[in-house]
């Protein structure tokens, strides 16, 4: 099945904990999304798009924010597709866009 968890993920988590970060895990994607894990969490880091986003959409479609890590700039995006069929009609719900934009602004302020 691979050794990424043992050789890479756990050592990185231990290093971050040693620097003072309060982290849980690693946890399996099929059991992570339960109140006992999420009630005290500020964020969830999924190793793959398809592990985290379906649950995020199920729990709060239109209110979630996807954050891309590892880039030299802040990138947030809505938790849904582009809905091009709604463009220019005034029918699209902009709630997720506003949430993603506000989070990006907050992240920028916190990095200064």
N, C-alpha and C positions, 0 to 999 in steps of 0.2 A: 504494500500500500504506500510505501514511501517513508522517508525519514525526516521530512521537512519540519514536522512538529517538534521532534526531539532535537534535531541538529540546528534548527534556525529559530523557530517561533519561541520555544520555551527560553532559550538563552537571551533573546531580545527582551522578552517580558521580564525576566529576572534582572537584567541590566536597567530597565526602566523603573522597576520597583525600587532598586537600590538608589536611584536618583530621586525617589520620593513620590512616584506616581502610584496612585491607588488603582490597581488593575485586577480584573478577574480573568480566569481562563488560563489556557485555551479551553474553550467549550465547544461541543459539537453543534453544528448549525441546526440539526433537527431537534435539539432540546433547549437551545439557548433562549429562545423567545418565550420565556415564561416569566410571570411576575417576580418569582423569587430571584431571578437574575436581573431583570430590567428595572425593578422598582427603585434601585439605588444607583442606576447607571445614567451617565450623561450622554453616552454614545455607544454604538456597537461598531466594531471593526470586523467586516466580513472579508475574507481572503479573496472571494470571488463575487462578482456582481450578482450572479444568480443565487447566492446563498442568503444575502441580506435583503435585497430589494423586494422580492415577492412578499415577504412578511411585513416590511415597512409599508408597502402599498395596501396590504390587507388591513393592517392596524389603523392606518390613517391616510387613505388615498387623498392626495391633494394637499396634505399638510407636512409631508416628509421632505427632507432635503438630502440630496446625494452630494457628498464632499469627495473630491478626488485628491488623494494624498500623494506626496512625492514629487510634486511639481514646484518650480521656482516661483510660483504665484498662487494666489488663492483662487480656487475654482469650486463654485457651488452650482448645482443645477436642480431643476424641478424633479419630482419623483414620477413623472409621466412623460409621455411622448410629446411630439410637437403639435399634434392636432391641426395639421395644415388645412383640413376640411372645414375648420371653424374660423380660419384667418379672415379678417376684415368684416366679420359679421356681427361682432359685439356679443358673441355667445360664449366665448371661452371664459372659464373661471381663472382669474389671475392670482388666486390665493397662494398657490404653491410657488409661483414666481416671486411674489412679495416676500414670502417666508425665506426663500433662498437668497434673495437680494439682501434682506435684513441681516441674515446670518453672515453673509460675506462682509458686510459693513462692520458688523461686530468683530469679526475675525481680524479685519484690517486695523481697527481701533486697538485691539488687544495686542497687536504685534508692534505697535509704535511705542 
